[in-house]
Amino acid sequence: MKKPTQRDNKNRSYLYPHDEVMNLLLEKGLMAGSKSWGDGGYSWPRLSGQLKEIIKKYVIS
């Protein structure tokens, strides 16, 4: 199978169980303790390799 390119990843969509994934990310320390998490919100402008690995099973397109 061909490795996805940067362009391929830009067009991906995911449908995932929000609370389950959020709790996993918090357990891994990927959000907790950051200023934006403390302010009540969090987002990523681009998916990190670690985040892509976590949510790859939820890709829908």
C-alpha positions as semicolon CSV with decimal commas, in nm:
position;residue;x (nm);y (nm);z (nm)
1;M;0,000;0,000;0,000
2;K;0,126;0,346;-0,092
3;K;0,220;0,578;0,196
4;P;-0,018;0,880;0,209
5;T;0,131;1,208;0,093
6;Q;0,085;1,549;0,256
7;R;-0,181;1,628;-0,007
8;D;-0,366;1,301;0,066
9;N;-0,377;1,386;0,435
10;K;-0,523;1,733;0,371
11;N;-0,833;1,579;0,220
12;R;-0,897;1,319;0,490
13;S;-1,207;1,328;0,706
14;Y;-1,252;1,149;1,036
15;L;-1,556;1,044;1,236
16;Y;-1,451;0,949;1,587
17;P;-1,598;0,917;1,938
18;H;-1,501;1,258;2,076
19;D;-1,490;1,179;2,448
20;E;-1,304;0,851;2,398
21;V;-1,035;1,011;2,181
22;M;-1,014;1,319;2,406
23;N;-0,957;1,100;2,712
24;L;-0,688;0,903;2,531
25;L;-0,513;1,225;2,428
26;L;-0,533;1,356;2,784
27;E;-0,387;1,029;2,917
28;K;-0,096;1,067;2,673
29;G;-0,042;1,428;2,785
30;L;-0,109;1,576;2,443
31;M;-0,345;1,853;2,560
32;A;-0,351;1,883;2,939
33;G;-0,140;2,160;3,083
34;S;-0,138;2,377;2,771
35;K;-0,264;2,737;2,785
36;S;-0,538;2,674;2,527
37;W;-0,666;2,368;2,716
38;G;-0,671;2,571;3,036
39;D;-0,866;2,845;2,855
40;G;-1,134;2,593;2,758
41;G;-1,054;2,503;2,399
42;Y;-0,808;2,308;2,190
43;S;-0,744;2,253;1,821
44;W;-0,465;2,158;1,584
45;P;-0,392;2,350;1,263
46;R;-0,230;2,028;1,132
47;L;-0,241;1,672;1,258
48;S;0,082;1,550;1,415
49;G;0,211;1,204;1,331
50;Q;0,112;1,090;1,678
51;L;-0,243;1,219;1,639
52;K;-0,276;1,066;1,290
53;E;-0,174;0,731;1,435
54;I;-0,438;0,756;1,708
55;I;-0,729;0,848;1,480
56;K;-0,635;0,652;1,164
57;K;-0,898;0,388;1,236
58;Y;-1,168;0,658;1,215
59;V;-1,088;0,783;0,864
60;I;-1,401;0,801;0,646
61;S;-1,262;0,960;0,328
